[in-house]
């Protein structure tokens, strides 16, 4: 009888919570924000364009209206940072006076000219076979020191991908990292590069609700607000509006900010972030993630493409990397009686866990997952000019956002703490 009473009580509380939450997270508000972010005058929100700046200003205004506080160290809601876009002019190197192939050298630096020798004060690091290359590189990047990194030749395939990124923007920094694909351990060496450097400014949009009893523990709600911009016309339409990808996620973050600031009962500090640069390399989330000690982040809810029905229909979504922590089980427990269902990612062969803005923190052990409904094997408007608001289901999108809000409650309150990602198993 006690068990029956408890289940009945849980259902009443859950149904009541759903009724209350609809006052804040409802179709009309979701549609208002989504319509604005995916409008033609945002020009597809391409990174490094005025359209992206305009979208960022709108999100910042919404955070202000929601009553969010500014993140520590910021004077507004814009978390600004600088990228540099290098154009390699020349590179050369030698180990123990033996010339190195140009393709075996990759340099991550903001400098136009750089020469590194054994007398330059660079710490020499070797990445041995069997290590997780991505995790190792992420750790070195976060350290902010000057390194000469010797990468074992068993990583040749991964290294070739690194080499192919030579003309892509990199973070402006005071340190430099030189990567060399080599089995050698040289006593003397010389690496020289020359490049042309162009500076580019970007902004994440960030707001917080400080926690009460667990102020130094963080729960992050995030999405990216950039998209593909303007491209080749198709039937007279050249704007890639990105309504689902990822104006939908950004809309969710704004709605969740409004909801949780209305409750104002979070024990952990809540961080709401709209990232730039996801489509061109995940720059925004990488910079954002560097501002946190990973062990202080209890959970990250990254929201990506929730505007269309999932493969299971309405009132459902999936969680990438579901098996890597117990966060999904916590969310399911909190949704009992709502009729909403979270599922494990059905598209594991596509590596979605590593393809969105959750990846940087997840690789550092944070239970950071992406929630999505996108049918990645058949989403017909994905990365096309037809990804417009008319293709989205506003009612279902509002239901998904409400489900995220309700499912996160025990994590927000500090009652539940998801298990960590085993970084040794990240492959």
C-alpha positions in Angstrom: 0.0 0.0 0.0 2.9 2.4 0.8 4.4 1.7 -2.6 1.1 2.3 -4.4 0.6 5.6 -2.4 4.2 6.7 -3.2 3.7 6.1 -6.9 0.4 7.9 -6.9 1.9 10.8 -5.1 4.8 10.9 -7.6 2.4 11.0 -10.5 0.4 13.8 -8.9 3.5 15.9 -8.2 4.8 15.3 -11.7 1.6 16.2 -13.5 1.3 19.3 -11.3 4.9 20.3 -12.2 4.1 19.9 -15.9 1.0 22.1 -15.5 3.1 24.8 -13.7 6.0 24.6 -16.2 3.7 25.3 -19.2 3.1 28.8 -17.9 6.8 29.6 -18.7 7.8 27.0 -21.4 4.9 27.1 -23.9 4.5 27.0 -27.7 4.0 30.7 -28.2 7.2 31.7 -26.4 9.2 28.9 -28.1 7.9 30.0 -31.5 8.7 33.7 -30.8 12.3 33.0 -30.1 12.8 30.4 -32.8 11.2 32.7 -35.4 13.6 35.5 -34.5 16.8 33.3 -34.5 16.0 31.6 -37.8 14.8 34.7 -39.6 16.3 35.7 -43.0 17.7 38.9 -41.5 20.0 36.8 -39.4 21.6 35.8 -42.7 22.2 32.2 -41.6 24.4 33.2 -38.5 27.6 32.2 -40.1 30.7 32.4 -37.9 32.7 35.7 -38.3 29.7 37.5 -40.0 27.4 40.4 -38.9 24.5 37.9 -38.8 26.2 35.9 -36.0 26.7 39.1 -34.1 23.1 40.1 -34.5 21.9 36.7 -33.2 24.3 37.0 -30.3 22.9 40.4 -29.3 19.4 39.0 -29.4 20.3 36.1 -27.1 22.1 38.4 -24.7 19.0 40.6 -24.6 16.9 37.5 -23.8 19.3 36.5 -21.0 18.9 40.0 -19.5 15.1 39.8 -19.7 15.2 36.4 -18.0 17.1 38.0 -15.1 20.3 36.0 -15.4 23.4 37.3 -13.7 26.7 37.9 -15.6 29.3 35.2 -15.3 32.3 36.0 -13.1 34.9 38.0 -15.0 32.4 39.3 -17.6 31.0 42.9 -17.8 28.0 41.7 -19.9 26.7 38.5 -21.3 29.3 38.2 -24.1 32.2 36.0 -23.4 34.6 37.4 -26.0 37.7 35.8 -27.2 40.1 36.2 -30.2 41.0 33.6 -32.8 43.8 34.0 -35.3 43.7 32.6 -38.8 47.2 31.7 -39.9 48.4 31.2 -43.4 51.5 29.1 -43.4 54.4 30.6 -45.4 57.1 28.1 -44.6 58.0 25.4 -42.1 61.2 23.4 -41.6 62.8 21.3 -38.9 65.5 19.0 -37.9 66.2 16.4 -35.2 69.9 16.0 -34.3 70.7 17.8 -37.5 68.7 15.4 -39.6 66.0 17.2 -41.7 62.3 16.4 -40.9 59.6 16.0 -43.5 57.4 19.2 -43.6 54.3 17.0 -43.2 55.6 15.7 -39.9 55.4 19.1 -38.3 52.2 20.8 -37.0 52.5 24.1 -35.0 49.7 25.6 -32.9 50.7 29.2 -32.4 49.5 32.8 -32.7 52.9 34.0 -33.6 53.9 35.1 -37.1 57.4 33.8 -36.7 58.6 31.0 -34.4 61.9 29.2 -33.9 62.1 26.5 -31.3 65.4 24.8 -30.2 66.5 22.8 -27.2 67.5 26.1 -25.7 64.0 27.8 -26.1 62.6 26.5 -22.8 59.9 24.4 -24.4 59.0 21.3 -22.3 59.5 18.1 -24.3 56.5 15.7 -24.1 56.1 12.3 -25.7 52.7 10.8 -26.5 53.2 7.0 -26.4 51.3 4.3 -28.3 48.0 3.3 -26.6 47.3 6.8 -25.3 44.1 8.7 -26.1 45.6 11.3 -28.5 42.6 13.7 -28.3 42.6 13.6 -24.5 46.3 14.1 -24.4 46.3 17.1 -26.8 43.3 18.6 -24.9 45.2 18.5 -21.7 48.3 20.1 -23.2 46.2 22.8 -24.8 44.5 23.6 -21.5 47.9 23.8 -19.6 48.8 27.0 -21.5 52.6 26.1 -21.6 55.1 25.9 -24.4 55.6 22.3 -25.5 57.5 20.2 -28.1 55.2 17.2 -28.4 56.7 14.1 -29.9 53.8 12.0 -31.3 54.5 8.3 -31.9 54.2 7.2 -35.6 51.4 4.8 -34.7 49.2 7.9 -34.7 50.0 8.7 -38.4 46.4 8.7 -39.5 45.2 11.0 -36.8 48.2 13.2 -37.3 47.4 13.7 -40.9 44.1 15.2 -39.9 45.9 17.6 -37.6 48.1 18.6 -40.4 45.1 19.3 -42.6 43.9 22.0 -40.2 46.8 24.3 -40.8 44.8 27.1 -42.3 41.9 26.9 -39.8 41.6 29.6 -37.1 43.3 28.8 -33.8 42.9 30.4 -30.4 45.0 33.5 -29.7 47.4 32.6 -27.0 50.8 33.5 -25.5 52.0 29.9 -25.6 53.0 27.7 -28.6 52.8 24.0 -29.1 54.9 22.2 -31.7 53.8 18.7 -32.7 56.2 16.4 -34.5 55.3 12.9 -35.7 58.4 10.9 -34.9 59.7 7.9 -33.0 63.0 9.7 -32.2 63.9 11.4 -29.0 66.3 14.1 -30.2 69.0 15.8 -28.1 69.1 18.8 -30.4 66.4 20.1 -32.6 65.3 23.2 -34.5 61.8 24.0 -35.8 61.2 27.2 -37.7 57.9 28.5 -39.1 56.7 31.7 -40.8 53.0 32.5 -41.3 50.7 35.4 -42.0 48.2 35.9 -39.1 44.8 37.5 -39.2 42.9 38.2 -35.9 39.2 37.3 -35.6 36.9 38.1 -32.7 34.1 35.8 -31.5 31.6 35.8 -28.6 29.8 33.1 -26.6 26.7 34.3 -24.8 26.8 33.3 -21.1 24.5 33.9 -18.1 24.3 32.3 -14.7 21.9 31.7 -11.8 24.2 31.3 -8.7 23.5 28.3 -6.6 22.5 28.4 -2.9 24.3 25.6 -0.9 26.5 24.3 -3.7 27.6 27.5 -5.4 30.9 26.0 -6.6 29.2 23.1 -8.4 27.9 23.8 -11.9 25.2 22.5 -14.2 25.5 23.7 -17.7 22.7 24.1 -20.3 24.1 24.9 -23.7 23.6 25.0 -27.5 25.3 26.6 -30.5 23.8 29.6 -32.2 25.9 29.7 -35.3 25.0 28.1 -38.6 26.2 28.0 -42.3 25.3 31.5 -43.5 24.5 32.3 -47.1 25.4 29.9 -49.9 24.6 28.9 -53.5 20.9 29.6 -54.3 18.4 26.7 -54.5 15.2 27.7 -56.1 16.0 31.3 -55.4 16.8 30.7 -51.7 20.4 31.2 -50.6 20.0 31.6 -46.8 20.8 28.5 -44.6 18.4 29.6 -41.8 19.4 26.8 -39.4 16.0 26.7 -37.7 16.6 23.2 -36.3 20.4 23.4 -36.4 20.7 24.9 -33.9 18.3 27.8 -33.4 16.1 25.1 -31.8 18.8 24.4 -29.2 19.4 28.0 -28.5 15.7 28.6 -28.1 15.7 25.8 -25.5 18.5 27.4 -23.5 16.7 30.7 -23.4 13.5 29.0 -22.3 15.3 27.0 -19.6 17.0 30.2 -18.3 13.5 31.8 -17.9 12.1 28.7 -16.2 14.9 28.2 -13.6 15.2 31.9 -12.8 11.4 31.8 -12.1 11.9 28.9 -9.7 15.1 30.4 -8.2 15.6 27.3 -6.0 18.7 25.8 -7.5 21.3 24.6 -5.1 24.0 24.2 -7.8 25.0 27.2 -9.9 23.3 27.0 -13.3 25.2 28.2 -16.4 23.4 29.0 -19.6 25.6 29.2 -22.7 25.1 29.8 -26.4 28.2 28.9 -28.3 29.6 30.3 -31.5 31.7 28.5 -34.1 30.4 25.0 -33.7 30.0 24.5 -37.4 33.6 25.5 -38.2 35.5 23.7 -35.4 33.7 24.0 -32.1 35.7 27.1 -31.1 33.1 28.6 -28.7 32.6 25.5 -26.6 36.3 24.8 -26.5 37.0 28.3 -25.1 34.1 28.1 -22.7 35.2 24.8 -21.4 38.6 26.2 -20.5 37.0 28.5 -18.0 35.9 25.6 -15.7 37.7 23.1 -13.6 36.2 19.9 -15.0 35.7 18.3 -11.5 33.5 21.3 -10.6 31.0 20.6 -13.4 28.3 18.2 -12.2 26.6 17.8 -15.6 26.2 19.4 -19.0 23.0 19.4 -21.0 23.9 20.2 -24.5 20.9 20.7 -26.8 21.1 20.1 -30.5 18.3 19.9 -33.1 15.1 19.2 -31.2 12.7 20.8 -33.7 11.6 17.6 -35.4 10.1 14.4 -34.1 12.6 11.6 -33.2 12.5 8.2 -34.8 10.1 7.1 -31.9 7.7 10.0 -32.6 6.6 12.8 -30.3 7.4 13.1 -26.6 10.8 11.4 -27.1 14.5 12.3 -27.6 17.8 10.6 -27.4 21.0 11.1 -25.4 24.4 10.8 -27.0 26.9 8.8 -25.0 24.1 7.3 -22.9 26.1 4.3 -21.8 29.1 6.4 -20.6 27.5 7.7 -17.4 24.3 7.1 -15.4 22.9 10.6 -16.3 20.3 9.2 -18.7 18.9 6.9 -16.0 18.6 9.9 -13.6 16.7 11.9 -16.2 14.4 8.9 -16.9 13.7 8.5 -13.2 12.7 12.2 -12.9 10.3 11.8 -15.9 8.2 8.9 -14.6 4.5 9.6 -15.1 5.0 12.3 -17.7 4.7 10.2 -20.8 8.1 11.5 -22.1 10.9 9.0 -22.9 14.6 9.5 -23.3 16.4 6.8 -25.3 20.1 5.9 -25.9 21.6 7.4 -29.1 20.5 5.1 -32.0 23.1 6.5 -34.4 26.3 5.4 -32.6 28.2 4.7 -35.8 28.1 8.4 -36.6 30.0 9.3 -33.5 27.6 12.0 -32.4 29.0 12.1 -28.8 32.2 13.6 -30.2 30.6 15.9 -32.8 28.8 18.5 -30.7 29.7 21.0 -28.0 29.6 18.5 -25.2 32.7 16.8 -26.4 35.4 19.0 -24.9 34.2 18.6 -21.3 33.2 14.9 -21.8 36.7 14.1 -22.8 37.8 15.5 -19.5 35.4 13.3 -17.5 32.4 15.5 -17.2 29.0 13.8 -17.6 28.3 16.1 -20.7 25.7 14.8 -23.1 23.8 16.1 -26.1 20.0 15.8 -26.2 18.6 15.6 -29.7 15.7 14.3 -31.8 17.4 14.6 -35.2 17.0 11.5 -37.4 20.6 11.5 -38.6 19.9 8.8 -41.2 17.0 10.6 -42.8 16.8 14.3 -41.7 15.9 15.8 -45.1 16.5 19.4 -44.3 19.8 19.0 -42.4 22.4 21.6 -43.7 20.1 22.8 -46.5 18.4 26.1 -47.2 15.1 24.4 -46.3 15.9 24.2 -42.6 13.3 26.8 -41.8 10.8 27.3 -39.0 7.9 25.9 -41.1 9.5 22.5 -40.9 9.5 22.3 -37.1 6.9 21.1 -34.6 6.5 23.9 -32.1 4.3 21.9 -29.7 6.6 19.0 -29.6 9.6 21.2 -29.2 8.1 22.9 -26.2 7.3 19.5 -24.7 11.0 18.5 -25.1 12.2 21.6 -23.4 9.8 21.0 -20.5 11.1 17.4 -20.3 14.7 18.6 -20.1 13.7 21.1 -17.3 11.9 18.4 -15.3 14.4 15.7 -15.8 17.3 17.9 -14.6 15.6 18.9 -11.3 17.4 16.5 -9.0 20.8 17.3 -10.6 20.0 21.1 -10.3 19.0 20.6 -6.7 22.1 18.6 -5.8 20.2 15.5 -4.8 21.7 13.5 -7.7 25.2 13.6 -9.1 25.8 11.7 -12.4 28.8 9.4 -12.7 31.8 10.6 -14.6 32.9 9.7 -18.0 35.8 7.2 -18.0 38.4 9.1 -20.0 40.4 5.9 -20.5 37.5 4.5 -22.5 37.2 7.5 -24.9 38.0 6.2 -28.4 
